[in-house]
Amino acid sequence: QVQVVQSGGGVVQPGGSLRLSCVASGNIGGVAPMAWYRQAPGKQRELVATIMSDDTTNIDDSVKGRFTISRDAGTNSVYLEISDLRPEDTAVYSCNILTANGSDHRLYWGQGTQVTVSS
């Protein structure tokens, strides 16, 4: 079993910055791909950033230049740093990890964290 715990988030003023954290523990089976999604009120969940097992990253074009994803492989942690926050960044942010143990691939999600950008 794998547990994924998120931290960070909260209320931030426009133009501010914050860092979201996500830590996975349990039977992960090595360095695994991880990703950050967000879901704004009334909208579908969207993928914003991914980091692969080889640390290759991808940031959605809509947030490129403001969002950065990174990881600490030693602690199975992934981080999402967001700068120049805008009201449209208000959403629930969730991370996931894709574990692989042999041919058994499973996706685990964190509990989600609210980010509200407001003055």
Backbone bond lengths (Angstrom), bond angles and torsions (degrees), N, CA, C in turn:
res aa  C-N    CA-C-N  psi(-1)  N-CA   C-N-CA  omega(-1)  CA-C   N-CA-C  phi
1 Q - - - 1.469 - - 1.527 108.58 -
2 V 1.309 115.23 150.31 1.462 122.49 -179.07 1.525 108.80 -125.98
3 Q 1.308 115.45 137.36 1.462 121.12 175.05 1.523 108.43 -114.13
4 V 1.299 114.63 140.12 1.461 121.05 179.22 1.521 107.80 -127.21
5 V 1.323 115.88 119.17 1.453 121.11 -176.00 1.518 109.94 -121.68
6 Q 1.297 115.56 127.61 1.458 121.80 -179.81 1.522 111.06 -103.00
7 S 1.319 115.09 154.77 1.458 121.40 172.66 1.521 108.84 -147.98
8 G 1.317 114.91 164.74 1.450 120.33 -176.62 1.513 110.07 101.94
9 G 1.297 115.85 -170.17 1.455 120.39 -178.34 1.513 111.97 89.95
10 G 1.312 115.59 -171.57 1.454 121.18 -178.99 1.510 111.13 123.80
11 V 1.332 114.66 -159.10 1.459 121.00 -179.44 1.526 108.35 -102.14
12 V 1.310 115.55 127.63 1.462 121.48 -176.87 1.530 108.73 -131.86
13 Q 1.300 115.91 144.65 1.461 119.67 177.36 1.521 110.84 -76.89
14 P 1.308 117.09 151.24 1.470 119.70 175.11 1.518 110.75 -53.93
15 G 1.325 114.57 138.59 1.459 120.05 -177.87 1.507 113.72 89.35
16 G 1.303 116.81 -11.35 1.451 121.15 -179.11 1.518 112.59 -79.57
17 S 1.327 113.57 -179.03 1.466 120.39 -179.17 1.517 109.66 -132.95
18 L 1.312 114.85 158.55 1.445 118.89 172.10 1.513 109.06 -158.33
19 R 1.338 115.20 167.52 1.455 121.58 177.48 1.515 109.42 -129.55
20 L 1.300 114.69 127.85 1.456 121.13 174.91 1.523 108.58 -99.74
21 S 1.322 115.84 142.69 1.453 121.26 179.95 1.514 110.65 -121.86
22 C 1.309 114.68 152.03 1.461 121.20 -178.92 1.524 107.05 -147.06
23 V 1.310 117.27 121.79 1.457 122.01 -178.12 1.515 109.47 -120.07
24 A 1.313 115.65 127.87 1.461 121.10 177.66 1.513 109.37 -107.19
25 S 1.313 116.51 141.82 1.461 121.11 178.48 1.517 109.05 -142.31
26 G 1.332 114.65 157.63 1.454 119.20 -179.90 1.519 110.99 113.40
27 N 1.313 116.23 -153.47 1.459 123.10 -174.70 1.529 110.13 -83.77
28 I 1.333 115.89 78.21 1.454 121.04 -173.77 1.512 112.31 -87.25
29 G 1.301 117.81 -33.51 1.455 120.09 177.04 1.522 113.96 80.15
30 G 1.340 117.52 34.24 1.457 119.60 176.51 1.523 112.10 106.27
31 V 1.316 115.19 -174.52 1.464 120.34 -179.80 1.528 108.40 -70.08
32 A 1.307 116.15 122.70 1.463 120.42 -170.82 1.523 111.31 -119.01
33 P 1.320 116.89 152.18 1.466 119.97 174.07 1.525 110.19 -61.72
34 M 1.321 114.98 140.02 1.457 120.86 177.86 1.520 108.57 -134.74
35 A 1.311 115.46 157.78 1.457 119.27 -175.30 1.518 110.45 -150.18
36 W 1.321 113.36 158.25 1.458 121.62 173.82 1.523 108.83 -118.98
37 Y 1.314 114.75 134.00 1.461 123.36 174.67 1.531 108.03 -121.34
38 R 1.313 114.99 164.13 1.456 119.37 171.19 1.520 109.55 -144.04
39 Q 1.306 114.28 152.86 1.466 120.33 177.30 1.517 108.63 -136.23
40 A 1.314 114.14 113.21 1.456 120.68 178.59 1.528 109.51 -84.19
41 P 1.316 117.93 157.72 1.464 120.27 -179.89 1.525 111.68 -55.63
42 G 1.312 116.12 127.82 1.457 121.31 177.36 1.514 115.35 76.63
43 K 1.341 116.00 6.59 1.470 119.24 -178.37 1.525 110.56 -122.05
44 Q 1.312 114.70 164.78 1.457 119.96 177.29 1.523 110.36 -77.30
45 R 1.301 115.32 155.11 1.458 120.15 176.26 1.522 108.92 -65.90
46 E 1.327 115.62 139.08 1.458 119.70 -179.56 1.523 110.09 -129.76
47 L 1.323 114.52 147.10 1.457 121.41 177.57 1.516 108.62 -81.24
48 V 1.331 117.31 129.56 1.459 119.42 179.80 1.524 113.08 -112.34
49 A 1.337 118.23 -29.35 1.459 118.67 -177.45 1.516 110.29 -159.85
50 T 1.332 114.51 145.85 1.465 120.17 176.11 1.521 109.54 -135.22
51 I 1.312 115.05 153.50 1.463 121.13 171.65 1.521 106.65 -137.39
52 M 1.325 114.96 126.11 1.448 120.50 -175.18 1.529 111.11 -89.28
53 S 1.322 116.06 177.63 1.459 120.88 -177.74 1.524 111.91 -62.78
54 D 1.327 116.67 -28.71 1.464 120.22 178.85 1.528 111.73 -92.03
55 D 1.312 116.79 12.25 1.470 124.70 179.03 1.528 113.50 73.18
56 T 1.303 117.77 10.89 1.458 119.88 170.69 1.525 108.79 -65.30
57 T 1.315 116.25 132.51 1.460 119.86 -178.28 1.522 111.26 -115.59
58 N 1.299 114.41 156.37 1.459 120.86 174.66 1.520 108.24 -143.14
59 I 1.306 115.42 131.23 1.457 122.35 179.03 1.520 108.39 -118.31
60 D 1.313 116.15 134.19 1.461 119.05 178.62 1.518 110.41 -59.55
61 D 1.317 115.88 142.43 1.461 120.33 -177.61 1.523 112.80 -57.03
62 S 1.333 116.29 -31.41 1.464 119.49 -175.60 1.523 112.85 -67.30
63 V 1.338 117.56 -19.72 1.465 120.85 -177.60 1.525 111.79 -124.84
64 K 1.312 117.01 4.91 1.450 120.58 -177.48 1.529 109.79 -60.52
65 G 1.306 114.42 138.27 1.457 119.73 -178.19 1.517 112.92 95.46
66 R 1.330 116.51 -18.19 1.474 120.62 179.06 1.527 112.01 -117.57
67 F 1.325 116.49 -26.02 1.463 121.21 -178.31 1.524 109.50 -107.18
68 T 1.308 116.29 138.36 1.452 122.32 176.46 1.518 109.00 -133.36
69 I 1.325 115.88 131.99 1.458 120.35 176.30 1.518 108.26 -110.84
70 S 1.324 115.31 141.12 1.458 120.51 178.13 1.526 108.26 -149.76
71 R 1.315 114.62 168.72 1.454 117.61 -179.94 1.512 111.51 -140.76
72 D 1.305 115.90 158.60 1.455 124.25 167.17 1.527 105.03 -118.00
73 A 1.318 115.61 100.63 1.464 119.40 -175.59 1.526 111.73 -63.52
74 G 1.325 116.57 -30.17 1.460 119.78 -177.92 1.514 113.22 -63.61
75 T 1.319 116.46 -28.39 1.467 121.07 -179.07 1.520 112.37 -114.63
76 N 1.341 116.72 8.61 1.477 120.81 -177.11 1.520 110.91 51.52
77 S 1.309 114.79 45.31 1.463 120.58 -179.59 1.514 109.98 -111.80
78 V 1.302 115.77 146.82 1.453 121.91 173.22 1.524 107.60 -130.73
79 Y 1.312 114.93 144.25 1.457 121.28 -176.13 1.523 109.72 -124.92
80 L 1.315 115.23 147.59 1.451 121.52 172.88 1.521 106.90 -125.22
81 E 1.319 115.20 112.59 1.455 119.98 177.53 1.520 108.23 -100.70
82 I 1.311 115.06 130.40 1.455 121.54 -176.25 1.523 108.03 -123.84
83 S 1.296 115.31 127.37 1.466 119.84 177.29 1.522 109.39 -119.06
84 D 1.334 115.05 167.56 1.457 121.39 179.56 1.531 110.95 47.83
85 L 1.315 115.36 51.46 1.456 120.17 -176.76 1.517 112.06 -60.30
86 R 1.313 114.73 141.87 1.460 122.34 -178.25 1.520 109.83 -123.96
87 P 1.300 118.84 156.48 1.475 120.04 179.10 1.530 112.57 -54.74
88 E 1.325 117.23 -32.34 1.461 119.43 -179.82 1.530 113.10 -72.78
89 D 1.318 117.29 -6.78 1.461 120.61 173.75 1.527 111.67 -81.99
90 T 1.309 116.75 -7.65 1.461 120.20 178.07 1.515 109.76 -60.59
91 A 1.331 115.35 122.89 1.460 120.43 -175.51 1.524 109.09 -175.88
92 V 1.313 114.51 170.34 1.459 120.54 167.27 1.519 106.26 -91.89
93 Y 1.328 115.35 125.00 1.454 121.39 -178.80 1.523 108.64 -103.67
94 S 1.329 114.88 131.89 1.466 120.16 -178.36 1.519 109.42 -130.60
95 C 1.322 115.25 144.05 1.458 119.86 175.35 1.520 109.59 -111.57
96 N 1.319 114.51 158.97 1.454 118.30 172.87 1.514 109.95 -143.25
97 I 1.327 115.20 163.95 1.455 122.63 177.20 1.521 108.03 -134.91
98 L 1.322 115.06 136.26 1.462 121.33 178.36 1.524 107.82 -104.17
99 T 1.318 116.30 106.76 1.456 120.36 -177.82 1.524 110.59 -92.48
100 A 1.311 114.77 153.43 1.456 120.29 179.11 1.523 108.49 -138.43
101 N 1.313 115.67 115.55 1.452 121.85 174.41 1.521 106.35 -122.19
102 G 1.341 115.38 96.70 1.450 119.44 -172.02 1.517 108.98 66.73
103 S 1.317 115.69 -127.64 1.465 120.45 178.99 1.521 112.45 -90.98
104 D 1.312 117.44 1.81 1.460 122.50 -178.44 1.518 109.60 -91.00
105 H 1.329 116.45 105.88 1.461 122.27 178.84 1.518 108.44 -108.19
106 R 1.347 114.84 132.04 1.465 118.99 -179.14 1.523 109.93 -138.91
107 L 1.316 114.96 147.86 1.455 121.74 179.92 1.523 108.56 -111.70
108 Y 1.323 114.96 126.90 1.460 120.40 179.55 1.515 109.17 -120.26
109 W 1.330 115.21 141.85 1.458 121.24 -177.00 1.527 111.25 -113.77
110 G 1.315 114.38 148.66 1.446 120.42 168.40 1.518 110.25 -77.43
111 Q 1.333 114.96 177.29 1.463 119.79 -173.35 1.532 113.05 -82.20
112 G 1.326 116.95 -8.32 1.462 119.82 -178.32 1.520 110.88 86.62
113 T 1.313 115.43 146.09 1.453 120.61 177.86 1.529 109.35 -140.79
114 Q 1.304 115.93 138.02 1.458 121.02 -176.84 1.521 110.27 -84.54
115 V 1.309 115.07 131.55 1.462 121.93 170.25 1.521 107.01 -118.40
116 T 1.308 115.82 123.56 1.460 121.48 179.06 1.514 108.56 -122.11
117 V 1.313 115.48 123.62 1.462 120.99 179.46 1.520 107.59 -106.37
118 S 1.302 114.96 111.37 1.462 119.64 -174.67 1.524 109.95 -156.79
119 S 1.321 114.65 145.07 1.465 119.16 175.88 1.522 110.31 -92.81
